[in-house]
Amino acid sequence: MLEQLLALDLYHLALVFARMSGAFMALPGFASAYVPVRVRVFIALGVSMALLPLLIPTMPPIPATVGGIVRLIAIEITLGAFIGLIAQVLLASLHFAGAVIGLTSGLANAFVFDPISESQGALFTGFLNMMALVLIFVTGTHMLMLQAVAESYTLFPPGNPLPTGDLADYFSRTLAQTFTIGLRLSSPFIVFSLVFQTAMGVTARLMPQMNVFFVALPAQILLALGLMALVLPSIILWAMNHYENGLRNFIAGG
């Protein structure tokens, strides 16, 4: 009896850990390269052990074959990775906005390390992503990420077939919404660029002897930095609201 109970608990723990480990491979902040893999594994294991007593009633029985167990674990890893990927996509609005802002401000060739994509990105992209990542952990939004993974068991009970069609549809709709939000976040700079470039074009026609490029680029950078100082709180607020609303879709009653 004891051996059967231990085997059952290990089986349940393996299923919970599979989804948690899949999520921690992609969740912003936790999946960063500067977080050691061993730390991620221990965090995922600790969260799995804490949630196990609550999730045992939703767990399916042990399959009769090894192939059935492998199939269940593969589905759980896929679901966890999907939630983490959605969290990454929700933050991509800032990445898109930062790229547009860098292009319209004349700083598109100024690169810094982007902690979200873990690659070199435009100056404003790295700045906005770093600020968002700090705010996620300072404001406790990282707990909302963990709650979304835990509540996903009500949407995707273990043992059910993988809803590939629903996942693909939700991913495409989230990506389209993120693109729209990113365009809205960068809209002040798009308008600024149109007005500024038009003004410089008129100035070049009125004063052909003036080196417009020599005068325009410093003025463009200075004005863009001033505009960023004005609209930065609104950009971050919109982006964080979009991020939280996207995560609450996985939470019952959210």
Backbone torsions as a table, in degrees:
resi	resn	phi	psi	omega
1	MET	NA	-43.9	179.9
2	LEU	-64.2	-40.2	179.7
3	GLU	-64.1	-40.6	178.2
4	GLN	-64.6	-39.7	179.2
5	LEU	-65.5	-43.1	178.4
6	LEU	-63.8	-41.2	179.0
7	ALA	-64.6	-39.3	179.8
8	LEU	-65.5	-44.0	-179.7
9	ASP	-66.0	-39.8	177.3
10	LEU	-64.6	-36.7	177.8
11	TYR	-65.8	-46.0	178.7
12	HIS	-63.6	-42.1	179.1
13	LEU	-63.2	-38.8	179.4
14	ALA	-64.1	-38.4	179.1
15	LEU	-67.1	-44.9	179.4
16	VAL	-65.5	-43.0	-179.3
17	PHE	-64.6	-32.9	179.8
18	ALA	-62.2	-46.3	179.8
19	ARG	-68.8	-40.3	-179.6
20	MET	-65.5	-42.0	179.9
21	SER	-66.2	-37.3	175.6
22	GLY	-62.4	-39.0	178.9
23	ALA	-68.8	-42.6	-177.5
24	PHE	-71.0	-13.2	174.0
25	MET	-75.8	-14.7	-174.2
26	ALA	-131.1	-15.8	-177.4
27	LEU	-62.3	135.2	179.4
28	PRO	-58.2	139.5	-178.7
29	GLY	88.5	-57.5	179.8
30	PHE	-70.0	-33.0	-175.3
31	ALA	-90.9	6.8	-178.4
32	SER	-68.1	153.2	-176.9
33	ALA	-66.1	-26.4	-178.6
34	TYR	-81.2	-2.2	172.0
35	VAL	-96.1	115.2	-177.2
36	PRO	-58.2	145.9	-179.7
37	VAL	-59.8	-38.7	179.9
38	ARG	-61.4	-37.8	178.4
39	VAL	-66.3	-42.4	178.9
40	ARG	-61.8	-41.2	-179.4
41	VAL	-64.1	-43.4	-179.3
42	PHE	-67.0	-38.3	177.6
43	ILE	-65.3	-45.2	179.2
44	ALA	-62.6	-39.3	178.8
45	LEU	-67.5	-41.5	178.5
46	GLY	-63.9	-42.8	177.6
47	VAL	-65.2	-38.3	179.5
48	SER	-63.9	-43.0	179.5
49	MET	-67.1	-33.4	178.8
50	ALA	-71.0	-34.3	-178.2
51	LEU	-87.3	-16.7	-174.0
52	LEU	-54.8	-47.0	-179.5
53	PRO	-60.6	-30.8	-178.9
54	LEU	-79.5	-24.4	-173.2
55	LEU	-100.4	-7.8	-177.8
56	ILE	-57.0	-39.2	179.3
57	PRO	-62.8	-22.6	-179.0
58	THR	-91.4	-4.5	-174.7
59	MET	-78.7	141.0	176.6
60	PRO	-77.8	162.0	176.5
61	PRO	-67.7	163.0	-179.6
62	ILE	-67.9	126.7	177.4
63	PRO	-63.1	155.6	-177.4
64	ALA	-76.2	-19.8	-176.6
65	THR	-119.8	159.3	176.8
66	VAL	-66.4	-35.8	178.5
67	GLY	-61.0	-36.5	177.3
68	GLY	-65.5	-39.1	178.1
69	ILE	-66.0	-44.0	179.4
70	VAL	-62.6	-39.0	179.1
71	ARG	-63.5	-43.9	179.1
72	LEU	-62.9	-43.3	-179.7
73	ILE	-65.3	-39.9	178.8
74	ALA	-63.3	-40.2	178.0
75	ILE	-64.7	-42.1	-179.8
76	GLU	-64.3	-42.1	177.8
77	ILE	-62.4	-41.4	179.9
78	THR	-63.0	-43.0	179.6
79	LEU	-65.4	-41.9	177.9
80	GLY	-64.1	-42.9	178.3
81	ALA	-64.6	-34.1	179.0
82	PHE	-64.3	-43.8	178.6
83	ILE	-63.5	-42.4	176.9
84	GLY	-63.6	-38.2	178.5
85	LEU	-66.5	-38.4	176.6
86	ILE	-61.6	-40.9	177.3
87	ALA	-61.5	-37.7	176.4
88	GLN	-66.2	-41.9	-179.1
89	VAL	-64.6	-38.3	179.2
90	LEU	-61.4	-34.5	177.6
91	LEU	-81.0	-10.7	-179.2
92	ALA	-66.8	-15.9	176.4
93	SER	-61.0	-38.8	177.2
94	LEU	-69.4	-34.4	177.9
95	HIS	-64.2	-45.4	178.9
96	PHE	-65.0	-44.5	179.7
97	ALA	-62.2	-41.4	179.3
98	GLY	-63.9	-37.6	177.8
99	ALA	-65.2	-42.7	178.9
100	VAL	-66.4	-42.1	179.3
101	ILE	-63.3	-41.7	177.8
102	GLY	-62.5	-37.9	-179.9
103	LEU	-69.0	-40.5	-177.0
104	THR	-81.7	-15.6	-178.2
105	SER	-97.0	-7.1	-177.8
106	GLY	86.0	8.8	-179.4
107	LEU	-112.4	27.8	-177.8
108	ALA	-66.1	-25.4	-178.3
109	ASN	-94.9	4.4	175.1
110	ALA	-92.2	111.8	-172.9
111	PHE	-109.5	143.8	172.2
112	VAL	-137.5	170.6	179.3
113	PHE	-76.5	129.0	178.4
114	ASP	-97.5	116.5	-176.2
115	PRO	-71.6	-19.6	-178.3
116	ILE	-81.1	-53.6	179.4
117	SER	-84.2	-9.7	179.6
118	GLU	57.3	44.2	179.5
119	SER	-151.5	173.2	176.6
120	GLN	-74.5	133.3	-179.9
121	GLY	-139.1	174.3	178.3
122	ALA	-59.2	155.8	-175.4
123	LEU	-56.7	-47.7	-178.9
124	PHE	-70.6	-30.2	177.2
125	THR	-63.5	-49.1	177.8
126	GLY	-63.3	-38.6	-179.5
127	PHE	-64.4	-48.2	-178.1
128	LEU	-67.3	-41.4	179.7
129	ASN	-66.6	-39.8	177.8
130	MET	-64.3	-41.5	178.4
131	MET	-64.8	-41.9	178.7
132	ALA	-63.6	-41.1	-179.5
133	LEU	-64.8	-40.0	177.2
134	VAL	-64.7	-43.6	-179.2
135	LEU	-66.0	-33.0	179.0
136	ILE	-59.1	-42.7	-177.1
137	PHE	-86.8	-28.8	179.4
138	VAL	-72.3	-40.6	-177.3
139	THR	-86.7	-1.3	179.1
140	GLY	82.3	13.0	179.3
141	THR	-67.4	-20.6	177.2
142	HIS	-64.8	-28.0	174.8
143	MET	-69.2	-29.6	175.5
144	LEU	-67.4	-34.2	176.1
145	MET	-63.9	-45.6	179.0
146	LEU	-65.5	-37.0	177.7
147	GLN	-65.8	-37.0	178.2
148	ALA	-63.4	-40.6	177.8
149	VAL	-66.2	-42.0	-179.8
150	ALA	-66.4	-42.4	-178.9
151	GLU	-73.2	-14.0	179.6
152	SER	-64.4	-16.0	178.5
153	TYR	-69.0	-21.0	174.5
154	THR	-79.0	-28.9	177.6
155	LEU	-84.3	-39.6	-177.5
156	PHE	-125.6	80.0	179.7
157	PRO	-61.8	140.8	178.3
158	PRO	-61.3	143.0	179.2
159	GLY	98.1	-16.8	177.7
160	ASN	-80.9	155.5	176.8
161	PRO	-62.4	153.8	-179.3
162	LEU	-72.2	119.7	-179.0
163	PRO	-80.5	74.4	-174.6
164	THR	-61.2	-39.7	-179.8
165	GLY	-63.5	-45.5	179.1
166	ASP	-65.2	-39.4	179.7
167	LEU	-64.8	-43.9	179.5
168	ALA	-64.9	-39.7	179.6
169	ASP	-66.3	-43.6	-179.8
170	TYR	-66.6	-38.8	179.5
171	PHE	-63.5	-43.5	-179.0
172	SER	-66.1	-39.8	178.8
173	ARG	-67.8	-38.2	177.4
174	THR	-66.2	-39.9	179.2
175	LEU	-64.9	-41.7	178.4
176	ALA	-64.8	-41.5	179.0
177	GLN	-65.9	-38.5	178.5
178	THR	-64.6	-40.5	177.1
179	PHE	-61.3	-42.4	179.3
180	THR	-64.1	-44.0	179.2
181	ILE	-63.0	-42.4	178.7
182	GLY	-61.4	-38.7	177.4
183	LEU	-66.4	-38.3	177.9
184	ARG	-67.8	-38.7	-179.9
185	LEU	-63.3	-35.0	-178.0
186	SER	-93.6	1.4	-175.9
187	SER	-59.4	-38.0	177.5
188	PRO	-59.9	-34.4	-178.9
189	PHE	-78.2	-29.4	175.1
190	ILE	-66.5	-44.2	176.9
191	VAL	-64.0	-43.1	178.0
192	PHE	-58.9	-42.5	-179.1
193	SER	-65.0	-42.2	179.1
194	LEU	-62.6	-45.5	-179.7
195	VAL	-66.4	-43.6	-176.6
196	PHE	-66.9	-46.0	-179.1
197	GLN	-66.1	-35.1	175.9
198	THR	-64.8	-42.9	178.9
199	ALA	-64.0	-39.9	178.9
200	MET	-68.0	-35.4	176.9
201	GLY	-65.2	-42.1	177.1
202	VAL	-65.0	-40.9	178.7
203	THR	-62.5	-39.1	179.0
204	ALA	-64.9	-34.0	178.3
205	ARG	-74.0	-36.4	-178.7
206	LEU	-78.1	-31.2	-178.0
207	MET	-129.1	76.9	-176.9
208	PRO	-62.0	-25.7	-177.7
209	GLN	-76.3	-13.1	-178.9
210	MET	-83.7	137.2	175.8
211	ASN	-78.9	95.4	-173.8
212	VAL	-64.5	-39.6	-178.3
213	PHE	-64.3	-39.0	-179.3
214	PHE	-65.7	-35.4	-178.6
215	VAL	-86.0	-36.5	-170.7
216	ALA	-72.4	-41.9	-173.1
217	LEU	-62.3	-49.2	176.5
218	PRO	-61.3	-39.0	178.8
219	ALA	-66.2	-38.2	179.3
220	GLN	-63.9	-44.0	179.9
221	ILE	-65.8	-43.6	-178.5
222	LEU	-64.2	-45.2	179.9
223	LEU	-67.2	-36.7	179.1
224	ALA	-66.4	-38.9	177.0
225	LEU	-65.7	-39.3	176.3
226	GLY	-64.9	-40.2	177.4
227	LEU	-65.8	-37.5	177.5
228	MET	-62.1	-40.8	178.1
229	ALA	-61.7	-30.7	-179.2
230	LEU	-79.4	-40.9	-171.3
231	VAL	-101.0	-3.5	-177.2
232	LEU	-56.9	-46.3	178.4
233	PRO	-58.5	-39.9	179.6
234	SER	-67.4	-39.6	179.4
235	ILE	-61.8	-48.3	-178.4
236	ILE	-66.1	-39.5	-179.9
237	LEU	-63.9	-45.0	178.2
238	TRP	-63.4	-44.1	-177.7
239	ALA	-65.4	-42.4	179.8
240	MET	-68.4	-36.3	176.0
241	ASN	-64.5	-41.7	176.9
242	HIS	-62.4	-39.7	-179.8
243	TYR	-66.9	-45.3	-179.3
244	GLU	-67.4	-41.4	179.4
245	ASN	-63.8	-36.9	177.7
246	GLY	-66.0	-37.6	178.3
247	LEU	-72.7	-33.3	-178.8
248	ARG	-69.0	-14.2	175.7
249	ASN	-65.6	-21.2	178.2
250	PHE	-90.6	-5.0	-175.1
251	ILE	-103.0	131.8	-180.0
252	ALA	-62.8	126.3	-179.3
253	GLY	80.0	3.3	-179.4
254	GLY	-81.3	NA	NA
